[in-house]
Amino acid sequence: MAELVTFGETMLRLSPARGTRLETEGELDAQVGGAESNVAAAASCLGVDAAWCSKLPANPLGRRVVRALRGHDVTPAVAWDDSDDARLGTYYLEYGADPRDTTVVYDRANASITTVSTDELDTDRLADASVFHTTGITPALSDATAETTRELLDIAVDADTLCSFDLNYRSKLWSQDDAAVAYDSLLPRVDLLFAPHRDASAILGYEGDAEAVARGLADDYDLDTVVVTRGAEGSLALVDGEIVEEGIYSDETVDAIGTGDAFVGGFLGELLTNGDGALTPATVETAQSYAAAAAAVKRTITGDVLVSTREEIESVLADASDGIAR
């Protein structure tokens, strides 16, 4: 059975070439991506047996997602929607360049996953895993995904599966108030939390630097480990009352989409392969290093998904003394 099981939506990403606009370009590049499947793929690069749970339309687009994830050595464990209105969510990415931002347009309303229920999914796979991971994107999609997220976390808790969660706030999916209510209900079930500093501050109201935010979250929700990400300033983790900090290895960017997912996948991948899934200051410190290296490599790759190997990630770590920014 899989060591890591993730749950969430994966979409078709459509992008015009750099320097062109969605409203005028005639050709769009198609890729597959979604936060939780991206995490599974990144962990797989480090040798983890990873599976991804979701619900997909029983049509060529759904099958395309399955084929793509299998190509990343991720096991798809999906419920198939054969209804007449089954659909795969899509999003359109238009690359920016200073001073124009990269923009995203979602077309994901009423996607098949928005009707998912726990009894459609292979919960035995989740209960047998070492780690279950999901994000704040999934409960934002519909009442059904919110309920299923809670139920899957409960199943993982009952099975003593380590529960990992990334806040991953998306303003185009729900309001800050709605997100705060959902986070507050889910976080007591979580062992390992990944929290962008900006999200913890803006959504949950934590003030101060990353350490203050991490300690506040850990105290309020009885979290074993909190990893606060700070963009170019790297990450800070709180585990067993100790602070562990890690910088970035590079911010040279070909495509930033999926960088945070690669960070989480790199962290979980190393935690599971060499840390035995145990959250200690030593294992978290090493996992953070692999996470930072995985994120740096992802930024050099077009698409949502990290395509790499353990050897490549470790070569980045080995060269850290030549180029790491702490």
Salt bridges, closest charged atoms under 4 A:
GLU9 OE1 - ARG108 NH2 2.71
GLU94 OE2 - ARG21 NE 2.88
GLU94 OE2 - ARG100 NH1 3.45
ASP107 OD1 - ARG87 NH2 3.21
GLU120 OE2 - LYS55 NZ 2.98
ASP122 OD2 - ARG125 NE 3.40
GLU147 OE1 - ARG150 NH2 2.80
ASP154 OD1 - ARG189 NE 2.71
ASP199 OD1 - ARG198 NE 3.83
GLU211 OE2 - ARG215 NE 3.03
GLU245 OE1 - ARG230 NH2 3.12
GLU246 OE2 - ARG326 NH1 3.10
ASP255 OD2 - ARG13 NH2 2.57
GLU270 OE1 - ARG310 NH2 3.09
ASP304 OD1 - ARG13 NH1 2.66
GLU314 OE2 - ARG310 NH1 2.97
